[in-house]
């Protein structure tokens, strides 16, 4: 069936750089696109406050002090969350280069982590493309993990079912391509929170853990049973079968900025195996059209964000 989705069109500023973003404007145009999912849930009505904050031509960049559990020890590092609105192509499921009424406006999250394990470094990035209509699942989620041993990549696309591809240098994982029934995705909850935390799922739920977690822990990418709690600026997920909890702490007023998070699970192997908690604590947050800040004179913004 067809859905009507209120669309906030983007007028593009063409800059010839690979990670370029576009300036945006608000209109009352309507986009129509095909869907094969169940009937639509209620769309979140975007307030003037939301439009002024998320459609002013800037991204929101927030840095965090990271204490990352890996191989049975806590490693110091940094994490960055970049939230920005953009147009998304519903069929190709990539960022749109040109305006069309069929484009879907999304709130994108690029979440990165960097930390060292002894001599060698880790670099992790997850991307989530979530409709600002807030009435369906993320359209796409990707994750990549790099270290000196090799790298892995996973991608989930929201079509008739969830379509999952995964590539890894580990023999037991190698190249995978399969489908999953639609359900909650942990990655999408971070963006859903920024639109309306009251819309987060609670109680007993089936949910796909973050692609970062499944790759680092070599767990099958599938839905697991979990219990979710939302209370006073805190959202917690508990996965009994994974012995894992995730707690996200956020501001209770708009724009619902994320102050910190904690992830507790069994970490390490053999005699080094123990229950540890990864922690991230907010350092600084700025609004910036960062894609235009690529000159040497712009490196001072990293000092503002307290990034080395």
Secondary structure, 3 states (H helix, E strand, C coil): CEEEEECCCCCCCCCCCCCCCCCCCCCCCEEEEECCCCCCCCCCCCCHHHHHHHCCCCEEEEEEEEEEEECCEEEEEEEEEEEEEEEECCCCCCECCCCCCCCEEEEEEEEEEEEEECCEEEEEEEEEEEECCCCCCCCEEEEEEEECCEEEEEEEEECCCEEEEEECCCCCCCEEEEEECCCEEHHHHHHHHHHHHHHCCCEEEEEECCHHHHHHCCCCCCEEEEEEEEECCEEEEEEHHHCEEEEEEECCCCCCCEEEEEEEEEECCHHHCEEEEEEEEEEEEEEECHHHCCCHHHHHHHHHCCCC
